[in-house]
Amino acid sequence: MTTFNRPIKICFLMYPWERISPESDTTLRIIHEAVGRGHIVAVTTPTNLTIRETVAHAFCSVIERKSYTRSAQHFHKSATFKKRLLPLSGFDVIFMRANPPLDVTVLNFLDSVKDDTFICNDINGLRIANNKIYTAALYDPNSTFVPATHVSKNREYLEKVLLESDQEQMILKPLNGFGGQGVIIVEKKSKSSFRSLLDFYLGANSDQYVILQEFVPGAEKGDVRILMLNGEPIGAMKRVPAEGEARSNIATGGKAVKHTLTKEEKELCRQVGPKLVRDGLYFVGLDVIGGKLIEVNVLSPGGITRINRLNRVRLQAKVIDFVESVVTAKEVLMARKNQYRRLIEDAVDES
């Protein structure tokens, strides 16, 4: 049970419970940790958000305390719920764990409660970082930490970039893709094929943006997933592609292996960590190749289960520690504010 002074009320805005992969799911580990500490945990999905009498609510499944078991996998199978329509502002924390792509309507629902409830990740941060432009726009004029990146709908411009590149290969991917979907290697010598690919990726009316990015040497050997919490790295793993596969995502057959952060990767974390915190992006996943940042995953970054297994750690404990510290700080601030208000009221009432 928690040593926190009271149970925190946490709502996980996520994918459906029945779609969780209990062997590997990161969200499940965080929920399991919170319930194990005695916190009140509810889960809901974007489709369950509701406005009732001008107040934002959600149809929630509140996890019964008796559901807790030591095994997260067994907990997932045996958990029991109470179905309730609950006001979102009543929660201390709303944990955003919905899968990409981002539904901006969800953020509109949360706008009304953002001043009352700690939202992780912050909705304004999600607005600016929910696609790969966030990474591409990080200020790095010498491409020290971010590969040279181009984002456009203009076919002629993208063809020109490929032809003028110093490399024989570049990476092409859709702006709003996730999980390695649509990521391919294009070759400078295959101009005609590149045009066909652009027709496919951009759509008939050029209504989709694409990314054309510098090919980072070593990509064929895999990438590194770094989990960042409050601007600091808390764990990492290397993802090695399956044979004959260019992508290293676990969803595409990649394999996770133990990894210790290099000097370049630590410096990268020091460079981007403060900006992530300023933008309210407290729990994110960085995808890194050759010391360069390829993507920032802000909606539902995964990796906790595999990093835990490879390093015999429990990163979910750090996540809930952080959530507890934020709620504590807010309560201390509010108590101090109320104390000062009483002093002012007493000063007026004194004869």
Secondary structure as GFF3:
##gff-version 3
##sequence-region A 1 351
A	DSSP	beta_strand	9	14	.	.	.	ID=ss1
A	DSSP	three_ten_helix	17	19	.	.	.	ID=ss2
A	DSSP	alpha_helix	26	36	.	.	.	ID=ss3
A	DSSP	beta_strand	40	44	.	.	.	ID=ss4
A	DSSP	three_ten_helix	46	48	.	.	.	ID=ss5
A	DSSP	beta_strand	49	52	.	.	.	ID=ss6
A	DSSP	beta_strand	55	63	.	.	.	ID=ss7
A	DSSP	three_ten_helix	65	67	.	.	.	ID=ss8
A	DSSP	alpha_helix	72	78	.	.	.	ID=ss9
A	DSSP	beta_strand	81	87	.	.	.	ID=ss10
A	DSSP	three_ten_helix	88	90	.	.	.	ID=ss11
A	DSSP	beta_strand	93	97	.	.	.	ID=ss12
A	DSSP	alpha_helix	104	111	.	.	.	ID=ss13
A	DSSP	beta_strand	118	120	.	.	.	ID=ss14
A	DSSP	alpha_helix	123	129	.	.	.	ID=ss15
A	DSSP	alpha_helix	133	136	.	.	.	ID=ss16
A	DSSP	beta_strand	149	152	.	.	.	ID=ss17
A	DSSP	alpha_helix	155	164	.	.	.	ID=ss18
A	DSSP	beta_strand	169	174	.	.	.	ID=ss19
A	DSSP	beta_strand	184	187	.	.	.	ID=ss20
A	DSSP	alpha_helix	191	202	.	.	.	ID=ss21
A	DSSP	beta_strand	210	214	.	.	.	ID=ss22
A	DSSP	three_ten_helix	219	221	.	.	.	ID=ss23
A	DSSP	beta_strand	223	229	.	.	.	ID=ss24
A	DSSP	beta_strand	232	240	.	.	.	ID=ss25
A	DSSP	three_ten_helix	250	252	.	.	.	ID=ss26
A	DSSP	beta_strand	255	258	.	.	.	ID=ss27
A	DSSP	alpha_helix	263	278	.	.	.	ID=ss28
A	DSSP	beta_strand	283	289	.	.	.	ID=ss29
A	DSSP	beta_strand	292	297	.	.	.	ID=ss30
A	DSSP	alpha_helix	304	311	.	.	.	ID=ss31
A	DSSP	alpha_helix	315	349	.	.	.	ID=ss32
###
